Amino acid sequence: MNKVLKYSILVVVLGLALYNSVNIEPLDQIKKSKSDLVFNAASYATDFMSNKIETLPAINASNFLGNISDDLENYTKQKGKKLGISDEYSFIIEGEARITEIEEEYVTVLLEENQELRISTEFIFGNAIRDGSGMANIDDYQNTMDFNSISVELNNIVRETVVPSFKKKAKIGDILYFKGAVTIDIADTQINGIKVIPMIIKFSD
């Protein structure tokens, strides 16, 4: 066998080996696999608000107000959830109450122990739902933008779905059940007029 033939066979064998070792994927498939890795905060928040909040554990609102009045610092540290070294502690609370006042920014309700709370209907922002529920851990996310976007989407759902329905139905004297998120800043506490970010509002028949 002459050298030219030997080299030709060697080139063919090497070419076949190289071809079989390369995994060629269509460009659209590569783009899809990359997009699958992108965190979708809107879908995550929607799933939580649609399927998780009904069974989410919550503190009785009257007990919550009583405890933070009696021993604010110890109670918030024992029962609240916070991110990092922040002085802000978040809680999920629930209760039955009667509407006593309707303002542009909130609806005031009176609890069974003659305690007042304000259910926010404007300025829905912050991380109270995300942090109070413990639904997400910052260590599970590749970047803080993904983690922060969860709160943005949760607040959007409250602002666009929960609040409009609540404001449309609310009348002074109505009895309702609520579940929502509260944030307490132990460095600047204002126990009177605590505002709740509503997650569930149900009116009594």
Secondary structure, DSSP 8 states (H G I E B T S, - for coil): --HHHHHHHHHHHHHHHHHHH-----HHHHHHHHHHTS--HHHHHHHHHHHTSSS---EEHHHHHHHHHH-HHHHHHHH-B-STT-SEEEEEEEEEEEEEEE-SSEEEEEETTS-EEEEE-S---SSHHHHHHT---GGGSSSHHHHHHHHHHHHHHIIIIIHHHHHHH--TT-EEEEEEEEEEETTS---TT-EEEEEEEEE--
